[in-house]
Amino acid sequence: MSHPLDLKPWASRRAFLAIGAASLVASFLRPARANPLGETELTTSTYAQGTLPKGVRSRMIHGINGLDVHVLEAGHESPGRPLALLLHGFPDLAYGWRHLIPLLADAGYHVVAPDQRGFGRTTGWVNGYDTPLAPFSVLNMTRDALALVSALGYRRTAMLVGHDLGSPVASYCALARPDVFPSVVLMSAPFPGTPAFPFNTAESEASSVQPNTDSQKLAAALAALDPPREYYAQYLSTRQANDDMWHPPQGLHEFLRAFFYVKSGDWPGNKPHPLKARTAIEFAQMPTYYVMDLGKTMPQNVAPFQPSAAEVLASKWLTDPELAVYTEEYGRTGFQGALQAYRVYSDPDLNAELRLFSGKTIDVPSLFIGGKSDWGTYSAPGALDLMRTKATTRMRGIEMIDDAGHWIQQEQPSRLSTLLLDFMKEVGGADHTGG
């Protein structure tokens, strides 16, 4: 019986090698996909397609609070350096710190930026709208950070920075474990304090257990405006938000380009200011990427602000090859893991555990940094003042960076690094080594 491929030995060997080479090339070119369990087949080409700065490496660290965590790091060649831990927000990745990482490494730090739970190449989380949300709670993500520090062989960080959704995680790191996180820098999202138990109610006959309907009332008031509006966090908590953003009509790359652009200092429409109260009339002053046109998806809300070809070329902080990294990563995983945090914040049962810290403040040295063109600082009315006057006891300042919107670490990394390093000198952060 003849073989279907009746090749001579030398031809057979050549064919075998050719097939093997083709398979190897295909394995590098094949896009990675997230399976229903959230595990990821990471068979893409070299991470970030050559856009990482020199000295910054990508690697996986296994066994981190149930996760295999993807990190970018620099300064790892020299043992004994103090640790700088950078926590990103939405819809960012560890990659968002790429411009800052070398600057901090050059200043003597071992700099580590993880893809947080639900994001990027970090695996071990379950990818789906109907999955339990408890693993995405603030305290579990705080444990993620604590476990990563320990796995890296450190007893404490020298520098802890949290941006956007990374800010509340960094806040609870400093609040719950000041021995491990002896200073904290919060960016773009002020920390308003811990949820409190009712105080001095023992003699009251009325029940202190009252349902919190503030969000529902605000949603109804926004919907009653002309034109009707919707707060972005409410939309991002819905079942359809993931698919809307994963498969937008303009394409994922163009959607992400518009989203990054409209929230940056490049878009001239960003003129943020404090809001007087948590009311629909006040919220309606925010652009439609924060307070959306009701009935429109996020891609539809940002589409009118798509930057021109010239504006894209002028965006030196996020070139098209760099944006392609985001397109590839979110094209592979979708957004659901990243969106779980918004659902957590609206879940009373998951937020109840934060009352363990009722009345507690952040007592380590802290700093807040915002972009002058970023509405994020004011999107929760009153949070900035609460952070400064009640939620922290050793806040060294509130710094607002010129020519920066929401993506401070990408738009103005040099100015940001100066602020961070000056803060560390002030609080003695460079003395916090590992071991």
N, C-alpha and C positions, 0 to 999 in steps of 0.2 A: 504493500500500500504506500503510495507516494505521499510526501508532505505537501500541504497546500502551497507552501513557498519552497519549491525545489531549487535551493540555491547551492552553489558550490561553496566549500568551506570558507574560502577567502571572501567571497561575496556575502556569505552569511555573516561573517564577522564585521564586514563593512556596514551591512544593513543594521546589524545590532548596534554598532557604535552610533550610526546616524540616528536610529530611533531613540537611543539613549540621550544623545545630544539634544534632539528635538524635544524630548520630554523634559529635560532640564530647563531649556529655554522657556517652554510652556509653563513650567512651574513658577518661574519668575514673573511671567507676564499675566498669569491667571489672577483675576481679582479675588481678594479675600472676601469671604461672606460670613455673616453671623448666623449661626443656626438657631433654632427655636429656644435652646437652652442658654443662649448668650455666649456659648463657647465660640471661639473665632478661629477660622482657618487662615492663619497669617502667612500666606504664600505669595505675597507681593514682592516687588523688587525692594532694593535697599530703602529703608524708611526715609521719607521726605524727599526722595528723588534728587539727592545731592544738594538740597537747599539748606541743610543744617550748617551753621557756622563751624569753622575749624575748631576742634577741641571738644565739641559737644557730641556725645554718643547716645545712642538709643539701645536700651536693653530691657529684658524682662526680669523681674524679681518675684520669686515664687513664695507662696504661703503667707500672704499678707491678709490676715483677718478673713480668710476664705477666698482671697483673690490671687491671681497672678497679675502683678502690676507692671505696666509699661511705664518706664521713666526716661526722661532726657536728663543727662547730667554732665557736669564739667568740673574740673578740679579734683577728680577722683584719683589722679596719678600720684598725688602727694598725701601720704597718710597723716592723720592728726589734724587735718584742717577743720575749722568750725563748720557746722552744717547750716546751710540755707535751704529751707523747704518752701516751695512755691506752689500754691494751690489755685488752679484756674477756675473759671466760671463757665457760663453758657453763652453761645454754643462754641466754646473754645476747647482747647486741648493743651496738653503739656507743651505742644509746639508753639503756642501763643507766647511763651516765655523765651523763644529762641534768641531774640535780640538782647535780652537782659542777662541770660545765663553766662555768656563769656565775660561780661563786664564785672559780674560778681566774682567769677572764678579768678579773674585777673587781680581782684582785690584780696584774694587769699582764701576764699570760701570753697567748700565742697558743695556745689549747687545741685539740687535734685528737684525736678518737676515731674510729678506723676500725672498720667491720665487718671482722673478720678473715677470712682465706681460709676458705671453706666456710660463711660466715654471711651472713645478711641480703641486702643489695643489692649487695655486692661480687660481681663476675662474672669469668669467665675460668678458673674451676676446673670440673672435670668432676664431675657430680653422679651418683653411683652406687656401689653397694657393691663392684662388681667393677673399678672404676677403679684404676689404679696409685696407691699410697699415697705415693710419694716426694715429690710436690709438697706434701704435708701434713706433711713431716718438720719437726722443731723448727728445724733450721738453715735450711730454705727459708722458714719463717715468720719467722725472724730476718731473712733477706734482705728479706722483705716490708717489715718495719719500717724497715730501713736505706734501702731504695729510696724509701719514703714520705717519710722525713726529707729525702732529697736532692731529691725532686721539689718539696717545699715551699720549697726554697731555703735550707735550713739545713745547716751543717757539723756541728752537734751539738745535742742536746736540752739543755734546762735541767732538765727533770723527765721521768722515765720511770716509769710506774706500770703494773704488770701484775697482774690479778686472776684467780684460779682458773687456767684453762688459759693465760691471758695471762701468768701468773707465770713458767713455764719459758721462754717466749719472751723476756720481759724479762730473765730471768737470763742467757740466752745472748747477748742484745744487749750487756749490760754486760761479760760475760766475754770475748766475742770482739772487741768493738770499743769499748773504754773511751774511745777518743778521740772517738767519736761519742756515746756514752752515758756521761757522766762521773758519774752517780749513778743509783741504782735503788731503787724502792720495790716490794716484793712484798706481795701481799695474799692471804690465805686459804690459799695453797698454799706451804709452805716449800720452799726449794731445798736438797736434800740433798747436792749436789755432783755432779761429773762422774763418769761411769763410768770406772773405772781399768783399766789394763793390769796383769796380774800382775807383781809386783816381785821382783827378785832370784831368778829361777827358772832361770838359765842352767845351774847345776850339778845341777839336779834331773833325775832320770831319768823321773819321771812326767810325762805330758803335762799342760800347764797349760790345755789346751782342754777344759773340762768343760761339758756342757750345763747351763744354768740351769733347773732344774725347780721353783724355789721357788713360782712362781705356780700350777703344776699341783698341787703338794702342798697349798697353802693352799686351792685350790678343792675338792680332795677332802676335806680336813678340815672345811671349812664345810658341804659336802653331807652329811657324816656326822653333823652335829649334829641334835638333836631340839628343835624342828623344823629341817629342813635349810635352810641359808642360802646366799647367793651374793653375792660382792663386786660392787658396782655397776659397776665398770670392766669386769669380765668380761662382764656382761650387755650393756653399752653397745657392746661390740665385736662383738656377734653380728649376723647378717644380719637378724633379725626386729625388732631394737630400733627401727629407724627407723619401720617401719610401725606397730608397737605404739604409739609416741608420737604419730605423725602422725595416726592415726585411732583414738583411744582410745574406748572405749564411752561414757564420760561427756562426750565432746566435747573438742576441743582447748583451748578457753578454760577450761573447768572443770579439765582436767588441769593446765594451766599455773598456774592459780590455786592449786591444792593443792600443786604442786611448789614454787612460790615461797614459799607460806605455811609449809610444814612445815620448810623450810630457813632460815627467818627467826627473828629474836628474838621474833616474835609467838607462835610455837608454844611453849607452856609445857613441852613434853617435851624441849626441847634443853638438856641439862646436860652439856656436853662436858668431857672430862678426858684427860690423856695416857694412852696405852695402853702397857703394859709391854713387849710384844713383838708380832711379826708372827705371831700364832697365831690359830686359829679361836676359841678361848675368849675371847681379848681382843677380837677383831673383833666378836664377837657382842654386845658391849655397845653397839655403835653402832645408831642407829635404822634402820628397814627401808628408808629411802631411800638409805642407804649400804651396809648389808649386808642385802640383800633376802631376802624369803622365796622360796626356790628354787621355780621353776615358775610364779611370778607375774610379770607384766610390771611395768614401772615405773608405768604408770597404775594398775594394781591395787594396788601397794604403797602408793601415796600416797592412794588413794581414801578410806580410813578417816579421813583427817585433813582432809577437805574443810572449809574454814572456813564458819562460819555467815554469814548475811547481815549480822549485826551486826559480826562480825569482819572481813568484807570492807570495810564502811564505815569501820571503825577503821584500816584499812590506808592511811593517808594517803600513804605512800611509793610505793604502787603502786595507783592508782585503777583502776576498771574500764576507763575510756577509755584509760589508759596500758597496761594489760594487753592491750587490744585491738590495740595496735601489735604486740606479740609474737605474738598469735594470727594477725594478718594476715601477718606476715613468715614465720613458721614454717608457716602454712597454705599459703603460696605455694611455699616451697623444700623443705619437709620438714626432717628433722634429719640426713640422712646426711653432708652436708658438715661439720657440726659434730661428728659422731661419729667422723670419721676420725682425729682426734688420739688417741682412746683405742686405736684399732687400731695406730697408729704406736708407741705406748709399749710395746705387747706384741710388736712385730716386731724380733727380734734384728738383722736385716740393716740396718734403718733406724736403730736405735740405735747400731750399730757406728761410724757416722761421728762420734758424740759423743766417742769415745775420742781423737779428735784433740786434745782438751783434757784428756786424762788428767793428773791431778795439778795442774791449773790451778785457781785460786780467783778469786772475784769480789773484785777489789781496789779498786773504787771505793766511795765511801761508800754504804751501803745501810741500809734500814729495813724491818722487817716489821710489817704491821698485820693484825690479825685481829679478828673479832667474838667477844665473850665467849660468845655462844650458837652459835658455829659449830664443828661437828665437823670441818670441813675442815682446820683447823690440826693435828689429831691423826690424820687418816685414814691417814697413812703413818707408822707408829710410828717414833720416833727422828729423823724428818726435821728437826724444829724444833731439836733439839740439834746435829745435824750441821751445819745451816746456821749456827748461832751460833758453833760451835767450830772447824769445819774448812772449810766451803765458802766462807766470806767472811772477809775480814781487816779490814774497816773498818765492821762493822755498828754502827750508832749506837743501836740499841735494838729491842725487841720490844714493840709497843703493842697492847693488847687493849681494844677499844671496848665500853663498856657499852651494853646495849639494842640490840645488833646481832647478827644471825646471819650467814649467808653473804653477803648482798647489802649489804655495808657502804656502798658508794657511793650506794645508794638509801635504805637505812634511816637512816643517820646522816651525810649529806653535810657538814653544818656541822662536826661534830667531826672528820671525816676531812680536810676542807680545812685546819683549824687544824693538825693534825699534819703535813700535807704542807708547808704554808707555813713552819712552824717548822723543819722538816727542811731546807728549801731555804735558809732564812736561815743555818742552822748550817753548811751546806756551800758556801754562796756560789752556789747555783744560779741566782739571778736575774741573775748576770753573764753567763750563757751565751746570747748573742744569735746571730742568724742571720748569713748572709753567707759 
